[in-house]
Amino acid sequence: MEPRKRVAVKYFSDDWPTNASKLAYEKSVFTKTLKTNARAEDEITLFDGYIVVYKFVHDLHVFVTTGDDENELVLASVLHAFSDSVGLLLSQTALENLDLILLCIDEIVDGGIILETDANTIVGKVASNAVDGSVPFSEQTISQALATAREHFARSLLK
């Protein structure tokens, strides 16, 4: 089975400096983990000197990767936060809700620093993102979503 296309990805290191190297690494991890049963529970593996914690949620394969000197339990909490948040938010396919998936990643990790691991808190923050408070983020137009992103970015700069 050939790897599916990636839906969303965030890199917080320069270990894979080019897009080609990132895609090659992702394909290798996908191929290695394809035959595992990560739907029932999280799986942890060491791959090319990196710890990979992963789980298959809905139609997504979720991977959290870090150097081999990090704590697997912390990675597992990041994986749980993301997979639980996505599970609570998605009632349709992942591609139809890509904006929510990307917001979950941003609420959990920022610049490689873990900010939040409680799924209900993450979902509350993601679900409350609307331009005027009355339009759910997933129903905004692109210009409304960009306006929301600019507003959040401006607020973060003023802090």
C-alpha positions, 0 to 999 in steps of 0.5 A: 500500500502506497502512503497517503498524502499528508494532510497536515504537518508541522516541523519544529527542527531542521533535522530534515532541511528540504521538503524532499527529505521530509517526504522521504522520512514520512514515507519511511515511517508510514511504511514501517508502521503500516502493519501495526494495530495502532487503532486500539492503542498508541504505539511507540517505536524507535526509527532512524534515531528518533522516537515515533509515537503514533496512532490511527484516528478516523481516516488519519495516521497521526505521528509525533516524532522527536529525538531519542533523548526525549520522554516517550510519556510526554510525546504520548500526552501530545499524541493523545491531546491531538488525537482526542481533540481531532476525534471530538471535532471531526464528524466528517472527513479530515480534509473537510475540517483541515482548518480545525486540525491545523488549529489543534496542532497550533494549540498543542505545540508552538515552536516545539514547546508543548502548550496544552494536552487537555483535549477539552481545553483544546477543542474549546479554544479551537471551536471558539475561533470565529470572526464575530463570535457567531460563525464557526471557524469551519464555516468561515470564508477564506477571507474571514479565516485570514482575518481571524488569523491576522487578529490572533497574530496581532494579539500574540505580538502585543502580549 
